[in-house]
Amino acid sequence: MSTSNRKAGYHHGDLRNALIEAGLQLIEKNEFSKIGLREAARAAKVSPGAPYRHFASREALLAAIAARGFETLTAASETVKQEHPGSPLNRLGHVYLDFALANRNLFRLMFSGELRKQDHPELMDAAQRSIQSLQAAMRSTGTLHTREASVGAWALVHGLAHLLVDEQLSPDLMEGEARDRLISTVTEIYGKGLRAK
């Protein structure tokens, strides 16, 4: 579930979106620490000063890129909930981890301490919609204390995502069926714990 399939260059009247798309393209191959307004302008084929019409700073551009990442993740989660209404938690875990692995640098940016979400309303809203999607899935299971249970599920899958993204696990757990089995086992254990309560 990559956020790719985008063309470089600015060919229309939506400069802000063109810069975000350019940033998303750049982040596929570069650490976000190497991405700024000048790099986005070059990728969008506009003048170095053009980004300042829409972004007051590099941080503002990165926040918009991160918000787009959350929007993509939420859209994928909503699709899962529609396709698996009875027991979506396991599939949501897979979607989250697939997203993280397909968009490693973007995933790191989305949860970077470099961005204070409260300073960027668009990013804050996108991040909150993402967790609300998980809470809705948790409510559908009949779990009590859905907010706390959602945080627990998120912490579990998020921690596993970082272990996979940063290649901290044994290589035989990192790919294919073994990785899918690991994800299923982790999410199922948490689901059983919730049902036991």
C-alpha angles and dihedrals in degrees: 000000000000122000089225130108093097131132123227120237140061112260105152145040099276101089095163093056092043090056092049090049090049089051091050090051092049094048092057089073104020138060108252089241087072095053123090142145094282093052092047090049091051092048091048089046096236132124118283090248096050097086091062089072088072108016123049092196146002088262091057090054092047090049090054090049091049091048089055088053092054090048091054092048092048092049091053090048092051090052090053092051090053093047096042106030096157102055111006100153097086092047091046088055090053092048092051093049094043089052092049093049094045093047105031099158093041090049090052090050093049091059099032120132086222089078119063102204093203089063092058114052095191091054093044091051093048092049092048092050088054094055091042088059089057092046090053090052090048091051090053089062091059092242117161119231091025095180094057092039090052091053089051093050091046093048091051096049093038091054090049090048091056091048090053097041092049091043094237096143130083109280092241089064096048105075146044122336094355091057092046090050091050092051092047093048094050095047093043092052090054091046091051090050091054093048091049089062 
